[in-house]
Amino acid sequence: MLPGAGEPPIADVLITVTDDGGEESSARTDGTGFYSVRAAVGAVVVTASKDGYKTREARFEVSDSTVLNFSLRPAAE
């Protein structure tokens, strides 16, 4: 876990970025919870999903170098 981070990293989370034109880019988080996805500057919808966790979706405005961090909660059993 990174110093100051509130939660442990989660590996193998599918991150999907969809722009206003419907174009999608996706990547999976690595063993330390990091990912990198290319996206056009402007409004996008970012989805983070992994089996056993609640899917998280949010709209963001992407600039030249936007950093997005997500936290996922375990799915209810």
Secondary structure, DSSP 8 states (H G I E B T S, - for coil): --TT-SS---TT-EEEEEETT--EEEEE--TTS-------SEEEEEEEE-TTB--EEEEEEE-TT--------B---
